[in-house]
Amino acid sequence: MIIKREIIETSDGSKTIHLPEWNENYHSHHGALQEAKHVFLKNGLADYAQQKKINILEVGLGTALNAILTCQEATRANLEIQYTALEAYPVSEDELLALNYESLLDDEVAKSHYQNIHAAEWNENHMISKNFTIHKIQAKLEVCKFEENQFDIIYFDAFGPRVQGELWSLEIFQKLFAALKINGLLVTYCAKGQVKRDLKSAGFVVECVPGPPGKREMTKAFKRAVQV
Ligand SMILES: C[S@@+](CC[C@H](N)C(=O)[O-])C[C@H]1O[C@@H](n2cnc3c(N)ncnc32)[C@H](O)[C@@H]1O
């Protein structure tokens, strides 16, 4: 995917990457940081905080904003997180510098964790802290194979269905459903009707909850045990 990327500022002061040809952003223009916290931390990770050991898959590592926020929360709540992050088109060092996400992080430890997440080699496990291990996979979701019953949470943070409909297909949702453990959760910012219908067809129990500022709803999709 060779497509122009530029850095823009969002309404909460945090920056994001904008794709002018698609008129699409990596995060909400209403606020990158507040969206990441609301969708993936408050409506994703928080549901599992009692569990201590949590296995997460992120679809679309991008800037690693979700990853560093999750890493920080793992330290704060003394969780043990194994974070698998899929990315087909990694961001460049120049883009990371321009985004300046380190300015959003309150301490030197978090800043160094953020650098280490980006420096971690692809396709191997890296312990970023005693609470957070990352395994970055440079590949397209469409060709990735996952073990069954592997993840507690999937942060589904692909570009929207308007521009990358192929990543929001029934086939992809069936693959992600199989990769989740029973009572696992796929969480996404998107609340489009067709996406919710396809998630249901793939076997998920779908719940709509209020979205981050500027967005009425977002989606939580659970894998529940089959009732016999
Ligand atoms: C909405 S952005 C994700 C933002 C990211 N979570 C963050 O915190 O910056 C979508 C990401 O999916 C990646 N992507 C696009 N097509 C993909 C594919 N086929 N498989 C895996 N990742 C893909 C993009 O390169 C981009 O980084």
Ligand as a Chemical Component Dictionary entry (heavy atoms), coordinates in Angstrom:
data_LIG
# 
_chem_comp.id                   LIG 
_chem_comp.type                 NON-POLYMER 
_chem_comp.pdbx_formal_charge   0 
_chem_comp.three_letter_code    LIG 
# 
loop_
_chem_comp_atom.comp_id 
_chem_comp_atom.atom_id 
_chem_comp_atom.alt_atom_id 
_chem_comp_atom.type_symbol 
_chem_comp_atom.charge 
_chem_comp_atom.model_Cartn_x 
_chem_comp_atom.model_Cartn_y 
_chem_comp_atom.model_Cartn_z 
_chem_comp_atom.pdbx_ordinal 
LIG C1  C1  C 0  -6.428 2.908  12.092 1  
LIG S1  S1  S 1  -4.713 2.571  11.869 2  
LIG C2  C2  C 0  -4.257 1.868  13.428 3  
LIG C3  C3  C 0  -3.832 2.852  14.471 4  
LIG C4  C4  C 0  -3.019 2.206  15.547 5  
LIG N1  N1  N 0  -3.731 1.231  16.324 6  
LIG C5  C5  C 0  -2.368 3.269  16.407 7  
LIG O1  O1  O 0  -2.557 3.244  17.636 8  
LIG O2  O2  O -1 -1.681 4.077  15.827 9  
LIG C6  C6  C 0  -4.788 1.051  10.915 10 
LIG C7  C7  C 0  -3.472 0.313  10.836 11 
LIG O3  O3  O 0  -3.677 -0.910 10.121 12 
LIG C8  C8  C 0  -2.567 -1.113 9.255  13 
LIG N2  N2  N 0  -3.008 -1.994 8.147  14 
LIG C9  C9  C 0  -3.540 -1.607 6.961  15 
LIG N3  N3  N 0  -3.849 -2.698 6.238  16 
LIG C10 C10 C 0  -3.504 -3.773 6.965  17 
LIG C11 C11 C 0  -3.582 -5.181 6.728  18 
LIG N4  N4  N 0  -4.068 -5.652 5.600  19 
LIG N5  N5  N 0  -3.141 -6.013 7.696  20 
LIG C12 C12 C 0  -2.621 -5.512 8.863  21 
LIG N6  N6  N 0  -2.519 -4.175 9.135  22 
LIG C13 C13 C 0  -2.963 -3.327 8.195  23 
LIG C14 C14 C 0  -2.197 0.276  8.814  24 
LIG O4  O4  O 0  -0.899 0.345  8.304  25 
LIG C15 C15 C 0  -2.398 1.080  10.098 26 
LIG O5  O5  O 0  -1.238 1.106  10.870 27 
# 
loop_
_chem_comp_bond.comp_id 
_chem_comp_bond.atom_id_1 
_chem_comp_bond.atom_id_2 
_chem_comp_bond.value_order 
_chem_comp_bond.pdbx_ordinal 
LIG C1  S1  SING 1  
LIG S1  C2  SING 2  
LIG S1  C6  SING 3  
LIG C2  C3  SING 4  
LIG C3  C4  SING 5  
LIG C4  N1  SING 6  
LIG C4  C5  SING 7  
LIG C5  O1  DOUB 8  
LIG C5  O2  SING 9  
LIG C6  C7  SING 10 
LIG C7  O3  SING 11 
LIG C7  C15 SING 12 
LIG O3  C8  SING 13 
LIG C8  N2  SING 14 
LIG C8  C14 SING 15 
LIG N2  C9  SING 16 
LIG N2  C13 SING 17 
LIG C9  N3  DOUB 18 
LIG N3  C10 SING 19 
LIG C10 C11 SING 20 
LIG C10 C13 DOUB 21 
LIG C11 N4  SING 22 
LIG C11 N5  DOUB 23 
LIG N5  C12 SING 24 
LIG C12 N6  DOUB 25 
LIG N6  C13 SING 26 
LIG C14 O4  SING 27 
LIG C14 C15 SING 28 
LIG C15 O5  SING 29 
# 
